[in-house]
Amino acid sequence: MNKTDNKLKQAPSTAWSIEDAENVYRVKRWGNGYFDIGDNGNIQVIPRYDQPGVKIDMREVIDEMVDSGIEFPAVIRFHDILRSQVELLNKTFRDTIEEAQYQGKYLGVFPVKVNQMREVIEEIVDAGSRFNYGLEAGSKPELIAALAYNTNQDSLTILNGYKDEEYIRLALLGLKINRKIVIVIEKFSELKKLIALAKQLDVQPFIGLRVKMMVKGRGKWESSSGERAKFGLSIAEILNAVKLLEQEHLTDAIKLLHFHIGSQLTDIRAIKEAVQEASFVYSQLVKQGVPLEYIDVGGGLAVDYDGSQSTNDSSCNYSLAEYVADIVYGFKQNCDLASVPHPHIVSESGRAMTAHHSCVVTKVIGEIHPSGTQFSTRKVTGEHFIVTNMRELEQNFDETNFQETYNDSVQLKEQALNAFKLGIFTLEELAKVETIYWRLLNAIAGHLEELTFIPEELKEIPEMLSSQYLANFSVFQSAADSWAIDQVLPIVPISRLNEKPQKLCSLVDITCDSDGKIDKFIGEEAVASHIPLHQLRSGEDYFIGVFLTGAYQDVMGDMHNLFGRLNEVHVVSYDDDPKDFYVEEVVKGSSVENVLSTMQYTPAMMAQMVKKEIDQQIQRGLIKPREGVQLIDFYEDCLLSYTYLK
Ligand SMILES: *Cc1c(COP(=O)(O)O)cnc(C)c1O
């Protein structure tokens, strides 16, 4: 018996270094210089690309949040990362343009749809002002925001998306207050509307033509280009548009050629090919007398979410510098060959500007384990022989018979189930067989690492034994693309990275939906279905971060299960502070009252309705008046509280 007991103990934890943690979680590789693992095993943030000495310990940020009573899950925003990214993009274009002796300028715009939060837009406009960095809007509400926030008269406001008369009127309003508003024609009929309104309001429009590109993007968004693309004009339509504008004496208004071949372009070759194609269209139009001055390369600059630097859907095989060089040198070369002027370059990078600046931090609040429960397996007289055989299997288990023991235990468990279905096996007997079965699997798993050769069948065991960690958040609110399009987002424990993670886990959220889980993680080769995490310790919080959520994830969340928006803190780096940061702002997430109101409930009335029922019970003498008052107070307090678990 003792012999078996020894086997059941976990294998001793082997040495573990920060480097090992980096190999598992790849923090440096997806961190883009902004994230790292500190020597104390905590995630570290280096929010300014130009101040590598300023390091923020994420655990200290979290401790400060806990001390000031901020409940989790919460979004943590590093506005310095946002500023760093805007500066890096603009600087890289400026430096490359200078180095290439390119004749045009770079005038980038941030596409509002990627993160419409006011604080994000304000920070981007502010950080970009010295570069005349502008905004891109794709809908009327976004245009209304851009008109109010992009007040720099030297920066562009690019208008994409389908447009009705009101949208075009708003754009012309912008031109009247001296903004550089570019109306990009996505559909031929928009042009006729624009011509009529421009005449009516007596404004000279600034027109962009979006070309439907032949070249295919690469990755999940490749249908954004090609013949069947939703947006843009075919070459025939472009030529007709030019002719129409000529007839209306508006040739001078055609200033920009626009293309966008998709988001998250994983392969640099797609960008090279697009630049090639676009520069031919541009030079031929210029040669025909169309006074184009700008070329807009759209979005698509990818984020390496899984840190693999590959053409995986959640990665990319190029850097910012390479992306910019391919655009600048590509246009230069082709324009020089065609002897046409170099156009000003516009890009609409959204994902790459915002992804890194925000993350979601949540606590693991429980574990769901297939082999978690033990049932006494003591021998009783007259027990079924399957139970006896299973017990013997466990007693005879040793280093020499891993595979045999595994095969036999699987078979015995199946037999037990069949016997149970036939009514010749009791519930207690079934519980005993299952208990021994899981104990054996754990015992085998404990020895697998020592083997030089692991038989194929035994390789499945660690995954069979993996746990589901229950995390206090909603995938639908905070990581929509992980659910919708299998996007990989880096998930890393905030602390204990100097300790070997002993458990293979997947993550489940608190929504009542079996889809509410994350089972796509950074893996050694491709995407993994499990991630190593640490054993939970009682009385100690285990915080995990879902990183790179600043693009799309931040704003696409839905109201599944009425969880709503998260509490938010804005962290600003500050070198003179002993901890290198301070929390500039706290934005409260949704209360129960907020989310119910958006669904057309009237919380005050609901409290009245519940109160009435309680009063009735008081009258019947079933609830004491004092208790009744407490119950209604409790209901009202809950209406005001945070929607997530406490
Ligand atoms: C979505 C979109 C963008 C932003 O793309 P990213 O890949 O996030 O940079 C830019 N331009 C247009 C027209 C878009 O639709």
The ligand as a Gaussian input file, in Angstrom:
#p B3LYP/6-31G(d) Opt

LIG

0 1
 C      -10.851000      48.644000     -40.318000
 C      -10.210000      49.564000     -41.251000
 C       -8.954000      50.113000     -40.944000
 C       -8.155000      49.705000     -39.734000
 O       -7.481000      48.533000     -39.986000
 P       -6.364000      47.975000     -38.976000
 O       -6.041000      46.658000     -39.535000
 O       -6.971000      47.934000     -37.632000
 O       -5.203000      48.887000     -39.022000
 C       -8.423000      51.043000     -41.816000
 N       -9.084000      51.421000     -42.936000
 C      -10.290000      50.897000     -43.264000
 C      -10.961000      51.341000     -44.499000
 C      -10.882000      49.961000     -42.433000
 O      -12.062000      49.427000     -42.770000

